[in-house]
């Protein structure tokens, strides 16, 4: 008989009893996840952690007696445990959560809306995926064994993109770099983008992140980088020295008009369990840009982007995956490699250089 899969043990920290209950309900729908306990503030949580170590913590930002960011910093300095920050949907909260990611949080989730069945179904998928990603995340030098994902049904990019109208163009325009990332991607993208000069080729990025938070994320990156970084708006052109980040909860596609590229930002179902989806961006790049595109897949849980990158590769694009040693979670790069769509595997600190080298080779 096969050995039973070890469950991911989660500690929920939130001052709202209804949120603790809703998160428990959402997480325990997955047979691979077990809520080992809940606490209303960090002091109660600290006692529970002393008694039993969780695999993952979900942590509220605003709490009595000690805020979540302060607790996160203390935790990471004393006893690092993968932490997923849980927040309400506010512009102010999004700025705070950027601090949480810098302090060591693995991912961000939105608090589930109690009573909204459709929203709860989609947000539940996102919450469970974030916890599973955190469970296998590299925290410092420690790395956990991979946890298999369940057989949840997934839509492909066919659910969003129309049928192809013809072959992608040959190398007739400037290069467009298309990048996909998930768990651990916020800091990986910062490292990569800080290395790019102001005349870099245009970049379009999908980072799995809830709505509202992508605007704050883009603003933070823009303050740190020589390239101009912004949250994408439907119709934005792809220009040299500019980076467009897909808005949370919207798919982003690359489209071509004449010799220029722009992005389309649209609603649609979850694809590969995500919105925005890397598969949607990559497949659109395969169709609209072909050999004019470069694909980069970075740290992240799951397989979003693997099929799209294979299509980019087949259409003549040059493709790169982040290596295992520098990935917080090697899931997405590993799956892309397994699908045969990756030309080169590189450590994080060499990806920016490779984008520039690919641009020069044109």
HELIX and SHEET records of a PDB file:
HELIX    1   1 UNK A   17  UNK A   27  1                                  11    
HELIX    2   2 UNK A   42  UNK A   51  1                                  10    
HELIX    3   3 UNK A   68  UNK A   78  1                                  11    
HELIX    4   4 UNK A   91  UNK A  103  1                                  13    
HELIX    5   5 UNK A  117  UNK A  135  1                                  19    
HELIX    6   6 UNK A  157  UNK A  159  5                                   3    
HELIX    7   7 UNK A  185  UNK A  194  1                                  10    
HELIX    8   8 UNK A  213  UNK A  224  1                                  12    
HELIX    9   9 UNK A  278  UNK A  288  1                                  11    
HELIX   10  10 UNK A  290  UNK A  292  5                                   3    
HELIX   11  11 UNK A  306  UNK A  314  1                                   9    
HELIX   12  12 UNK A  331  UNK A  338  1                                   8    
HELIX   13  13 UNK A  348  UNK A  350  5                                   3    
HELIX   14  14 UNK A  351  UNK A  361  1                                  11    
SHEET    1   A 5 UNK A  33  UNK A  39  0                                        
SHEET    2   A 5 UNK A   8  UNK A  13  1                                        
SHEET    3   A 5 UNK A  56  UNK A  60  1                                        
SHEET    4   A 5 UNK A  82  UNK A  87  1                                        
SHEET    5   A 5 UNK A 107  UNK A 110  1                                        
SHEET    1   B 7 UNK A 228  UNK A 231  0                                        
SHEET    2   B 7 UNK A 242  UNK A 245  1                                        
SHEET    3   B 7 UNK A 202  UNK A 207  1                                        
SHEET    4   B 7 UNK A 176  UNK A 181  1                                        
SHEET    5   B 7 UNK A 293  UNK A 297  1                                        
SHEET    6   B 7 UNK A 318  UNK A 322  1                                        
SHEET    7   B 7 UNK A 344  UNK A 346  1                                        
SHEET    1   C 2 UNK A 251  UNK A 257  0                                        
SHEET    2   C 2 UNK A 260  UNK A 266 -1                                        
END                                                                             
